[in-house]
Amino acid sequence: MVYSKSLVERIRHLVSRQRGVTEKKMFGGVCFLLNGNLLVGVWKDSLVARVGKDAYDAALQEEHVKEFDITGKPMTGWVMVEPDGIDSDHQLTHWIEQATVFVRTLPMK
């Protein structure tokens, strides 16, 4: 599957200073893991962010955000941010930070 290599590079640049971040090909794209837990990823030209169940409904209310559903069953706690919602580094950083807040609550794998 084709995914946005430029988005991968942007994410890689933004998370490069975080300890415990690794990169792995998954879901037909590239994902970034924090301490072994999925954090964010790239699927086609969109960002997939793991925001958790508590922040899920609020995240879905934001512009350019929808459920992450590539199998016919949405993944609760995960959102897909369309390209218009991550045009700027500020927007992309917002989603990475939101995902980081949640993923840091999870036990290390």
C-alpha positions as CSV (number, residue, x, y, z in Angstrom):
1,M,0.0,0.0,0.0
2,V,1.2,3.5,-0.7
3,Y,1.6,5.9,2.2
4,S,2.8,9.4,2.5
5,K,6.6,9.2,2.9
6,S,6.7,13.0,3.6
7,L,4.3,12.6,6.5
8,V,6.4,9.8,7.9
9,E,9.4,12.1,7.7
10,R,7.6,14.9,9.4
11,I,6.6,12.6,12.3
12,R,10.0,11.1,12.5
13,H,11.5,14.6,12.9
14,L,9.0,15.5,15.6
15,V,9.4,12.4,17.7
16,S,13.2,11.9,17.2
17,R,14.0,13.4,20.5
18,Q,11.6,11.3,22.6
19,R,13.1,8.4,24.4
20,G,11.5,5.1,23.8
21,V,10.2,5.8,20.3
22,T,10.6,3.2,17.6
23,E,9.3,2.8,14.1
24,K,7.6,-0.2,12.5
25,K,5.7,-1.0,9.3
26,M,2.1,-1.9,10.1
27,F,-1.5,-1.5,8.7
28,G,0.0,-1.0,5.3
29,G,1.8,2.1,6.5
30,V,4.3,3.2,9.1
31,C,3.6,3.4,12.8
32,F,5.6,4.9,15.7
33,L,5.6,3.2,19.0
34,L,6.4,4.6,22.4
35,N,7.8,2.1,24.9
36,G,6.4,-0.6,22.7
37,N,2.8,0.8,22.5
38,L,1.4,2.2,19.3
39,L,1.5,6.0,19.4
40,V,0.8,7.4,15.9
41,G,1.0,6.1,12.3
42,V,0.5,7.0,8.7
43,W,-2.2,5.3,6.7
44,K,-2.3,6.4,3.1
45,D,-2.0,10.3,3.5
46,S,-3.7,10.5,6.9
47,L,-2.4,10.5,10.5
48,V,-3.6,7.8,12.8
49,A,-3.4,8.9,16.4
50,R,-4.1,6.8,19.6
51,V,-5.9,9.2,21.9
52,G,-7.6,6.7,24.2
53,K,-11.2,6.2,25.1
54,D,-11.5,9.2,27.4
55,A,-10.4,11.7,24.7
56,Y,-12.0,9.8,21.8
57,D,-15.4,11.6,21.6
58,A,-13.8,15.0,21.9
59,A,-11.2,14.2,19.2
60,L,-13.9,13.2,16.8
61,Q,-15.5,16.6,17.2
62,E,-12.4,18.3,15.7
63,E,-12.3,19.3,12.1
64,H,-10.8,16.7,9.6
65,V,-11.0,13.9,12.1
66,K,-12.9,10.6,11.8
67,E,-12.9,7.2,13.3
68,F,-10.0,4.9,12.4
69,D,-11.8,2.2,10.5
70,I,-9.9,0.2,7.8
71,T,-11.6,-3.2,8.6
72,G,-15.3,-2.3,9.0
73,K,-14.9,-2.1,12.7
74,P,-13.8,1.2,14.1
75,M,-11.0,1.1,16.7
76,T,-12.2,3.0,19.7
77,G,-9.6,5.3,21.1
78,W,-8.0,5.8,17.7
79,V,-8.7,8.6,15.2
80,M,-7.7,9.3,11.7
81,V,-6.8,12.9,10.9
82,E,-7.1,13.8,7.3
83,P,-4.4,15.8,5.5
84,D,-6.1,19.2,5.9
85,G,-6.0,18.6,9.7
86,I,-2.2,18.1,9.7
87,D,-1.0,20.7,7.2
88,S,1.1,22.6,9.6
89,D,3.7,21.3,12.0
90,H,1.6,22.9,14.8
91,Q,-1.4,20.7,13.9
92,L,0.7,17.6,13.6
93,T,2.5,18.3,16.9
94,H,-0.9,18.7,18.6
95,W,-2.0,15.2,17.6
96,I,1.4,13.6,18.5
97,E,1.3,15.3,21.9
98,Q,-2.3,14.2,22.5
99,A,-1.4,10.6,21.7
100,T,1.8,10.8,23.8
101,V,-0.2,11.9,26.9
102,F,-2.4,8.8,26.5
103,V,0.3,6.3,25.6
104,R,2.5,7.3,28.5
105,T,-0.3,6.0,30.8
106,L,0.1,2.5,29.4
107,P,2.5,-0.1,30.8
108,M,5.7,-0.6,28.8
109,K,5.8,-3.6,26.5
